[in-house]
Amino acid sequence: MMREMSSDLGERRAFLGGICEAIDRKIEPEPTSVQLSGAINMLHFPEYSDVNKAKNFLAAVEGRSMLYDLLKRASKLEFSITIGNENEDETFKDCSIVTATYRVGDEPMGSFGIIGPTRMNYGKVISVLEFMRRSLSEILTNDSEDD
């Protein structure tokens, strides 16, 4: 249990560290840039005990173009939640995808999200994404006003 928590904390630090570095350096990401972390964790869930299903999932997320398209569609909304069969791609039929969009003022700047099993704790995931969305939006809006 402690090992899992430590691993999870390390992944969160790496993810948030990358976001903070980009903000600090004011890097404009490429329009098709997708950052990915923790995809291998899906293999811990019974839905992916089938080797072929696991390979297809990892190939889909590692390719990133499918994730980019998904995030681009989601960027029209503050939050997007698709559960199981609501996902268009067969690869994600056993998953839920929760995304949030951050903004500078009223302008959408990017989206991020969580892919997990359909039985995930939606309340917790949405709370974390809402906190991150608000924090990023506030930081970026304040930063753009300072320029």
N, C-alpha and C positions, 0 to 999 in steps of 0.2 A: 504494500500500500504506500509506504513512504517513498519507495523507488519510483512508483508511478506518479506521485505528487511532485517529486523532484524533477522528473522528466517533463511533466506538464508545465511546471514553473519555468524550466529552462527554455521550452519552446515559446512560451508567452513572452519571455524576456527578449528572445531573438526576434520575434515578430514585432513587438513594440519598439525594440531598438532600431530596427530597419526603418520604421515609420518616423521615429524621432530624428534619425540621421538625415532622412530626406527633408524633413521640415527645417532642421538646423542649417542645412546647406542650400535650402530653397531650390532643390533640384526639381526641374520639370520632368516628370516621368514620360516615357514614350507613350503615345496614345494606346498602344496595344500591350503595355507592360502589365504583367500579372505576377504577383509574388505569391508563393505557395509554401506552406509549412505544415507539417504533421500529417500528410496524406497517408503515410504508412500506418498511423494509428487506427485507421479504419479496419485493418486486418485483425484487430483484436475483437471485432464484433462477429457474431455467428453468421450474419448475412454474407460475410465474405470468407467463410471457411472453404467454399468451393474455389479451387485454384484458378480456373478460367474466369470466373466472375471477378476475383481479386485482380488478376492481370488486366482485364478490360477496364476496371475502375482506375487502376494506377496509370495505365496508358492514357486514358481520357484526361485525367487531371494533370499529368506530366506534360501532355501536348499543349496545354494552356489555352489553345484557341477556343475550345468549347467553354472554358471558364470565362474567358474574355467576353464572349457573346452573351453568356448568362449575366455577367456583371453589367454589361452595357444595357441590356434590357431592364435590369433591376434599377439602374441609376435614375430612371424616371420616377421612382417612388422613394420615400424615406426608408421604408422597410418593405421587404418582399419575403414571403414564406411559401415555399412549395414543398409539399409532403408526398413522398412515394410516387404514386401513379400520376400525380399532377406534373411531374417533371417530364419534359418532352423527350429527352434522350433515355433510351432503354438502360443505359449504364447507371443512371441515377434513380431508377425505380424503387430501389430499396433504401433510399436516402431521403433526408430532408435537407433543404438548402435555405438558410436564413441569411439575408443580406441587408446591409444598411448603407445609405448614401450620405457622404459628408459634403458640406457646401462652404463656399465663401460668399457671405451674404445670401442671395437667392440663387446663386449659380452652382449647380452640382459640379463637384471637382473629382469625385471618385467614389467607388463602392468597395466594400469588403464584406466578408461573410464567413459562415461556418457551414461545413458539410458534415453531417453526422447521421446516425441511425434514426429511423422514424420515431423511435421511442425516447429521443433525447429530452432533456429537461428544457422545454421551450421558454418557460419563464426566466430561467437563469441565463440562457443564451441571449434572449431579447434584452434583458437587463444589461448584460455586459456589452452587447453591440450598441445599445442606446447610449451608455456611458461613453464608449469610445467615439461614437458618431458626434455626440455633443461636444466632447473635449476637442476632437480634431477640428470641427467646424469653428469652435470658439478660438482656438489657437490660430488657425489660418485666417480667420476674419480679422482678428486683432493684428496679426502680422501684416496683412494687406493694407490695413488702415494706417499702420506706422510708416509704410513706404511712401 
